[in-house]
Amino acid sequence: MKSVVISLFILFTFFLLPFQIVTLAQEEKMIATPEAQLIEQVDSFALFWPISAGKTVDDTLFPLKKFKENMRGLLIFSSPKKAEYQLFLATKRFLEAEKLLKESKNDQMLKSLDLGLEKLASAKSSWEKARNANAQRVNEMTNIATKIDNLNKLIAYYENTTDGDIKSKLGNVKTALEELKKAVQ
């Protein structure tokens, strides 16, 4: 009896388990645009984990969320860290905008993009203040350039898959990200 259990365990471990792992693999998804070019689909969960959208501008508790974020920001005294926190908040707003876009709430999505643009401007201002004060940029900043690149990927994807006011606003976000990246370098 003991040898049967061991044999079944070995059979399961070496033969059946690898097939289950293969089935979990995912292919990269590509979508076709009207210009017939393929755009790689962006997985915001993988790019920004552990950040998620949470409450959005159309939720009744959103003002409380903003209040909490503002209070937390008041406790950050280093300009480079303030810049990094503002970029974090901008990322949250853009993920919220993505959620609203998927729910077809375009007006609220535009509001969320505006809030994200404000946070990007604050991040740039904090970064320039830190640079002017000769703060220890390299030691205090984590991977802000990578965060900006990931945001650029997300914004570029939605810029290529939307139109009208949303596409225009996403272009503004892309420009603001480029300006922040130049300020950081």
N, C-alpha and C positions, 0 to 999 in steps of 0.2 A: 504494500500500500504506500509505503514511504517512497519507494522508487517511482511509482506512478505520479505522485504529487511533484516530485523533483523533475520528472520528465515533462509534465505539463507546464511547470514553471519555466523550464529551459525553452520549450516550444513557444510559449507566449513571449518570453523576453527576446529571443533571437529572431523569431520569424514573424510574429504578428505585430509587435510593438513598432518596429520600423515602418510598417505600412501605414500605421495610423499617423505617424509623424509626417510622412510624405503628404498625406491628405490635408494637413494643416498649412502647408506652404501656399502662399498666395502669389498670383501673377501681378505684375504691374499693370494698372489699368490705364488705357489711353482713350481719349475721346477725340472725335473729329470735329473740327470747327468748320464754319461755312467756307473758309478759304482752303479747305481740304488739307490743312496741315494737322498733324497729330500733336496733342498737348498731353504731357504726362499729368495724370491726376495727382493732386496733392493730398496727402494724409496729414491733416493738421494735428491729429492726436499724436502721431509719431514725431512730428517736428517740434511740438511744444509741450510734450508731456513733462511734468504733471499739470500744466495749466489747462483749465477748461473754461468754457463760457460761463456757466452758472447763471445767475440772474441777468436778464437783459433789460434794455431801456423800457420795454413795455411791461415789465413786472412791477407790481406795486412796492416791492421791497428794494428796488434798485436804488432809490435815494439813500436808504440806510447803508447799502453796500458802498456807495460812493463816500458817505460820511466816514465809514470805517477805514476805507483806503486813505482818505485825506488825513485822518488822525494818525494812522501808521506812518504816513509820509512826513508828518511833523516831527517824528521821533528819529528821523534820519538826518544826520548833521553833515556828513561828508558830501561834497558836491558830486564826486564821481559815483558814489552810491545812490545819491538822489537821482542822477541821470539814469542809472541802471534800474531803479525802482520805477521811474516814469516810463521807461521802455517796457518794463514788465506790465504796467497798467495799460499802455498802448496795445500791447499784445493781447491782453484780456479783452479790450474793446474790439479789436479786429476779429477775435474768435467769436465774440458775441454777435458781431456783424455777420459773420459766416453762418452762425446758427439762425439768425433772422432771415438771411437770404434763402436758406434752405426751407424756412417756414413761409416763404413768399410775403414777408413783412418788409417791403422795400422802404417805406417811409421811416420806420424805426431803424432799419439797417443804415440808412444815410445819417441818422442822428448818432448812431454808434460810431460810424466812421468819422464824423466830426469830432466826437469826444476823443477818439484815438489820435486824430491829427493834433488836437490840443496837447495831449500827453507827449507826442513826438516833439512838438515845439518846446515844451518844458524840459524834456530830456536834452535837447540841443542846447538850450540856455544854461542848464546846470553843467553840462559838459564844458561849454565855453568858459563858464565861470571858474571851473576847476582848472582848466588849462591856463587861464590868466593868473590864477593864484599859484601856479607851478606845483599843483598837487601831485602826489605820487600816482600818476595815471596807471602805469603798468602794474604796479602792485595792488592797487585797489580795484581795478576793473577785472571782471571775470572774463567772460567770452562774449562781449557786447557785439563784436563784429559778426559772430556766428548767429546771434539772435537776429540781427538786422538782415543777414542773408536769408534766414528762414522766413522772416516776415516778407521779404521780397519775393520768395517763391510762392507764398500763399497769395499775395496781392497780384502777382503776375498771372497766376492761374485764373483767378476770378476776373481779372481785367480782360482776359482773352475769352471768357465764357459769358460775359454780360454785355449790356449795351446801355446807351442813354446816360441818364444822370449818374447811375451807379458806376458805369465805366469811367466817366469823367472824374468822379470823386476818387475812385481807385487810382487814377492817374495822379491826382494830387497827393495821395498817400505815398505812392511810389516816389514822387519827387521829394517829399519830406524825408523819406527813408534814405534816399541818396544824399541829401544834404546832411543828415545826421551822421551817415557813414563817413563823409568827407571831414566832418568836424572831429570825429573820433580818431581818424588816422593821423 
